[in-house]
Every structure is written in C-alpha cells, then in structure tokens.
Amino acid sequence: MTYVIERLGHLGDGIADGPVYAPRTLPGEVVTGTLDGDTLRDIRIETPSANRVRPPCRHFGACGACQLQHAADDFVENWKRKVVETALEAQGLSADVGPVVTSPPGSRRRATLAARRTKRGALVGFHGRSSDTITEIPDCQLLHPRLMAAVPAARDLAVTGGSRKGNLAVAVTETLNGPDILVRGGKPLNGPLRAALGDLARRHDLARLSWEDEVIALRLPPEQQFGPARVVPPPGAFLQATAEGEAALRSEVLRITHGAGRIVDLFAGCGTFSLPLAQYAPVHAVEADAAMVAALDAGWRHAQGLKPVTHAARDLFRDPLEPAELAGFEAAVIDPPRAGAHAQIGRLADSGIQRIAHVSCNPVTFARDARTLVRAGYVMGPVRVIDQFRWSAHVELVAEFRREPV
C-alpha cells in the first residue's frame, strides 16, 4: 500500500492520512512500507520531495540524535517558523516571525553520550531511534570538535566504571578549560574506583569529573563566559546548546530590554542573561536551583564593571513573584523550561512592567503564555526563532512584549 505524506508532526515525522507516522519522510512524498500499529517501518521512498537532500552525516541512518538531516536547510527553517505561527494561531494570535537563526554544523557544546562496557572495550555514541542500541559516531557532524575529543574519555569511563548490564549516561560540556563530565548509571563509588577515575581525569585533561552527585576530580574550573563574567556552573547545570545560539538569544534580550533602569531575570539559571544585562542595569535574578544561584553570584562578584546583581533561590512554579514584588522593575526576562510559566506569566500580566523578553523552548506553551500577556494589554513584537538544535524538531524562540505605562 502506498501513502502520501501530508505534513510533518511536532517530532519531525512525516504524517499520512490515518494518521500514519513515517519517520524521515517529507510532505508530498509517496512512500511504501510495513505498517506497525500507526507507524510505517521499512520505508521506501517511491516519489521523493524536491526538499529531500543527501544527509551530511554517514551515521544518520542508524543514529537517533538527528531527525531532519534528509531535509534541505531552507525547508527546515520554514517549517520551524510555521510551527511557531501555527501555535500562535491556535491561541488566536499572530506575530511577525522573522528569519531563523540556525547554528552551524559542528557547534553543539553539550551532549549526553551513551556508553557501554563490552568484552573488547566499550561502545560510545547515541542511541538509535526508539532503540537501546548504541550507534558509534566517529564522524558526527553535530557535535563541536572539542566535544568529539572527549569521546575517548567516555570510552575509558565505561571500561573503568561501567557495567555490561547497563549503559552509562555521560554528560559532556565544553568549557573554557576543557571538558566537564558528569556520569550517571555507573558502579557504586569505592576507594579504588575513585583513584582510577581521578587518574582518568588527569590523562584526558578533564576540567572536572563528577560521578553521580560527587565531584571526583577538579583540575581546572569548568568556566563559562557570560558577558564579562566567568561562571563555574554546578555539574549538569543547564547551558544553551551552542555558543552561536546563546549569542543570538542574548542579542535579542539585550535589544528588548535596552534602556531599562532595573531588570528582573526569571528562571535565571547561572546568569546567561543576568550577567550580560548587568553591564547596563541593575538586575535581580531568580532561579530555583540554589547551586546555580551561588554560581551566578560568584561570577558577578569576581567580574569587573558590572551593576549590582541581587538574587533569590525560589521555585517560580509554586511561588511566583507577585505584582507587588515586581513593582519598580522596568523590564523582565523570562526563560522557563518546556512547561512554560503559567503562574509567573499571570503575575507579570498583572504587573506594571513595560517590557518583557520571553525566551522559550516550546512554541505551544509560549503561545499559551503569550495569550495571557496580550489579553492583559501587551503588544507582541517580533518573534525570532533560534535553531540551536540543528537537524532536530526542537524549536526555540525569543519574543518581545511591550506596553506603554498607564
């Protein structure tokens, strides 16, 4: 039986009438395959789309890290813009969605690798699509070369502290002073394992090595640069996926808040936006994770020439800042996780803040929260799509909301 692919779903799969889901297909393509429930397997492209291209990575067929390498770049950019527009339309909204800023190949600076000890050594790579099988990625086109250079360390970690019964999750982050690695799923720590891991960190020039919740080796501070400040995030802390993506988000946030006298940064993390903003205005940073707040504060204290940065460790889902607490701020930055920030957005809508820079990694929850702000009198300005997760279905954006003072 043949199927005509009508559109892409939110995970990047082609969808035919039914619905029937066909991974790695494109709208307009005629395909055949074996139907397994509602998913097509063993797909054969009978009539390819003009937007189909040769995947740049030889691992694409087996690796599950990328979903859209078979699609032309301009098609992916237009599709991601449409994802945002459709989410807004579902809430009765429209906006000027500008050109997409896409991170280049080989720019991902953080990733979680799967590693498994074997009889002859170890396997390191990414899981296959919907599979526990590890695909090795020696020619990965996604990861930064300095991240790829940490693969031998991940292999040695699996040999040293892994089990053949399960995989290690090896989270690797590029820092100014070398790889920062956090390992989960390994053997319980004991004296000999600690000693072996410490030696491994030295041999592979790791800045920091953490095993579950314990720092095993700290050779050099695993610093990140946020504006003029250098910050040492706690192990596993959130970091924007690419330097290029972070720069694009930061540029928009600085543009939207330009000229504000006082700024509140909500879901501030380790200071991605707070510290660059403090070059121009006092900032109050709010983040639930106390260790991330401490890292932000230390970065500010050691930097030169910044305005005051105050902070609070606070769960903004359960305990959002109230309108009275937001009084006196002229601008807000909010960068919530995928669930959005329904409670905090409601308080912002009731506040007197004139400008909001809303960063989001989920167009659906962004559109829901945008409707709340628009109903409260804010005008939504340009929406900029930032594609840090190249060749994936992931969509990030930053948008301006503005209203004149009453």
N, C-alpha and C positions, 0 to 999 in steps of 0.2 A: 504494500500500500504506500502511496506517495502522500507527502504532507507539504503544505505551503506555509512557510514561516511568515507570520503576520507582524510580529513585533518582538522586541527584547523585553524580558522581565527584569525585575529590580536586581536580580543576581547575575544578569548578563546572559541568561539562557534564551535561545530562540523559543518562541511560543507559537504553536499552530492551533487550529480550531480543535476544541475539545474540553479543556485545554490539554495539549500535548507539549511537553517540555523537551527541547532538543539542544543539549549543550553544544556550544561552539558553532552555532549557525547564525545566520543573519537574515533580517527581513527581506522578503522577496525570493528567498532561495526555495527550490523544490528539492526535497530530501526523501530518502527511504531509510528504513531501519527496522529494528525489532522493538516492539512496544513492551515495556516492562512497567506495568501499572500505568502511570501517566507520563513516564519518561521514555524517550526514544534512545535505544542503545545501538551500537554497531552502525553508526550513521554513515550514509553515503550521500555526498552532495551531487545531485543529478543536474541541477541548474544553479551555478554559483552566482552570488551577488557581485555587482561591479565594485562593491566596497570590500570584498574579500582580498586579503593580501597574504603573502607568504610570511608565516610567523618568524620574527627575527631570532628567536631562541630555539635551539635544537631540542631543548627539554620540554617544549610546550605540550607535546602530545601526552606525556606521562606525568608532568608536574602539575600540581593543583594550585600553585601560587598565583598564576595569572589566568584571567578568564577571557580576555579580549585581544590577544595578540593577533588573531586572524582577521581583525577589522582595521581598516585604514584609520589613521590618526584623526583626520577631519570628521569621519563618521562618528568616532567615539566622542570627540568634543561636542558635536552637535547633539548626540544622544544624551550626554550628561547635561547639557543646557536644557534639553527637553524634559529630562527627569525633574529638574527644578521647576520649570514652568508648569508642568502637569501637577506637581504637588501644590503649588500656589493656586492654580485654577480650582483644585478640589476644595480649597478654602474660600473661594470667591475672590481671589486676589490676583493681581498682575503686577509685573515689575519689569524694568529694563535689565535683562540678564546679559551682561557683557561677554566679551570673548573669554575663553577658558585659558587659564594659565596652567600649562602642563609641565611637570617636572621631567627632565631629560632621562634617557636610559642610564643605568648605572649610577643612580643617585640616592637610592634608599639607604639610609644611615642607621636603621634599626630593623631587626627581624628576629623572629623566633625560629630557630632551626630544630628539626627533629634529629636525634642521634641515637643509634642503637649499637650495642656491642655485638660482634659476631665472632665466629670461630677464628676468622683470619684477621680481625681488626675491628672496624666499625664502619657503619654507613651514616652519612650526614647529608641532609638536604631538606626538602619539603615533602609533605605527604602528597600522594596522588589525589586526584579529585574523588571525594567520597570514599577514601581508602586509607587504611593504616600502612600501606606500603610506602616506604621512603624512596624518593627519587633523588639520586645524587645530582648535583648542579654545578659541575666544574666550569661551565661556560654560561652561567646565569647572566642575563642581560639587564636584570632588575637591580641587583644589589651593588652598592658602591664598592670599588676595588678594595678599599681598606676593610670593608666588611667581609668580602670574599677571602681576604688574607687571614681571617680568624677561623676559617673552616678547619684547618689542621688542628687548631686548639680544641675545637668542638669534638673532633675525632678522638683526640687524646683524652678528653674528658669522659667520653663514652667508654673507652678502654679502661680508664682508671677507676671510674666511679659508677659506671652504668651496669645494668643487668640485661642479660639476654632475654628476659621475660617481659621487658617493657622499654619504652623509649624515654630518653631524656628530652626535656624542653630546654633548649639552650638559647636564652635571650641575649643577643649581641647588639650593643650600641656603640657606634663610633663616637669617640670623644676627642678633645684636643690633645690628649696624652696617651692615646691608644685605646684598644678595645675594653669595654666594660661588659662583663659577662655575668649573668645570673642563671643558675642551673636549678631546675626542679625535676623531681622524679628519680633522683639518684639514690645510691646506697646511704644508709644512716652514717653520720659522721663518727669517726673514732680517731684516735691519735695517729695511726699510720696513714689513714686517708687524708687527714688534714695536712700531714707532712708532704704527701705525694702531690696534693693539689697546690700547695704553696710552691713546690718545685716546678710544677707545670706552669703556673702563672709567671714565674721568672723566665722559664725557657721560651715562652711565647710572647714575652713583653706585654702582658696584660696590665692595664692600668689598675683594674680591680676585678676580683673574682669572688662571687657570692654563691654559697651553696644553700638552697632553700632560704632561710631567714638569717643566715650567719655570713658575715664578711670573712672570707678565708685569707685573702691577700689584698693589700692596698699598697701598691708600689708607687703610684703617682695619682694625684687627684684626678678623677674622671670628669673633667670640667666641660661645661657647655658655655658658649658665649651668647649672652642675651644683652644686646646693646653694649654699653661699656663695661658690663659686669660679667664676671666669670662665676658660674654656679656649679656646685657639685650635687647633682640630684641623688636622692636615695636609690638603692638598687631597684631596677624595674620601673622607675618613675616614668610618667608619660613624657614623650618628646615628639614634636612634629616629625613626620616621616622623612622629609627631605629638607635640606638647607634652603633649597630654592622655594619650596612650598611655604616654609616658615617666613622667608623674606617677603613673599607675595602677601601673605596674611598680615604680617606686621606693617607693611606699607599701607594697606587699606585701613587698618586700625588707626595708624598714626594720622592718616588723612581725615578720617571721620571725626577724630577727637581733637584735631588741631585747634589750638587757641583756648581750649577748656582750662579753667582755673584749677579745678580739683576733679580727679577721676577715680571711680571705683572699678576695680577689676574683679569680676565674679567668676569662680572656678579658675583661679589664677595659676594653679599648678606651681611650678618652680620659678615663675616670673618671666615666661616667654614674652608677654606683652607688658607686664608691670614695670620691668626694669628699663626697657627702651622708652616707655612713656615717661618715666621719672627724669629723663633728660629735660623735659619741658614743663612738667607739672607735678605737684604732689599726688601720690597715688595711695589708695587704700586697697590692699589685696586680700581677698577672701578665698580660702581653699579648705576643704575638709581634712586633707591629709596633713597632720602636724609635722611630719618629717619633711614634706615638700615645702611647707611654710618656713620651717627652720632653714632649709637650703636657700630659699629666696632671701630671707633676712640676712644670712651670712654673705650672700653675693652682694647685696646692697651695701652692707657695712664695709666691705673691702673695696668697693668701687669708688672712683673719684668723680666729683662734679654732679652727683645726682640730687634731685629734690627729695624731700622726705618720703619714705615708703613705710606706712604703717600696715599692720596685717592682723588677721584673725583666722584661727582654725575653727571652721564652722561648717556643718552639714547644711548646705543650702536647699536640699530637698526637704528636709524635716524642719529646718529653722531658717527660712529665707530672711534676708534683710527687709525690714518693714519700711514703709514710706517715710516715717519719721527719721529712721537711721540713714536713709538715702538723701535727706534734705541737705543742701549745701554742695552736693556734687553736681557739676555741670555736664558731665559725660560719664557713660558707663560702658564697659567692655564685658561681654558675657560669652563664654566659650564652654557650654555644657557638654556632657557626654551624649551618646546617641539617644538616650531617653528624652532629651530636651530639658527644659527647666520651667515646667508649667507653673509651679508655685512662685518661683522668683520672678518670672516674667509678669505674673499678675501683680506683684508688688511694684515692679518697675512701671507698669502701666498706670498705677495709682500715684506715682511719684511726680516730682516736678523736674526730673532730669530732661534736659533738652535734646541730647544726642545719645544714641546707643549704637555701638558697633557690635553686631551679633555674628559670632563665628559659630558654624555648625558643621557636624559631620553626618547629618541625617536630614535630607530635604523634607521628609514627611513631618517630623516633629518641629523642624524650623517653621514650616508653613503654618502649623497649628499655633505656635507661639507668636508668629508674625501677625496672625489674625487678631490675637488679643491686643497687641500693641496698636494696630491700625484702628481697631474699634475704640481704643482709648484716645485717639486723635493724632497718633504719629503718622507721618508720611514715610512710606518705604522708598528709599532711594535706590541707587544702582545695586544690583546683586552680582558679585563676582564669584565665578566658580573656580576653585583651585583644585587641580587634579594632581595631588601628591602621590596617589596610588595608581600610577600608570599601568595600563593594561588590565585594570580591575574594574569592577562595577561600583566601587566606592566613590562617593561624591561628597566633596567638601565645599563650603562657600563662606563668604562674609558679606554682610549687608548693612546698610545704613538706615537708621530710623531717626527722624528729626521732627521736632515740633517747636513752634515759637513759644516763648514764655507767656504765661497768662497775664 
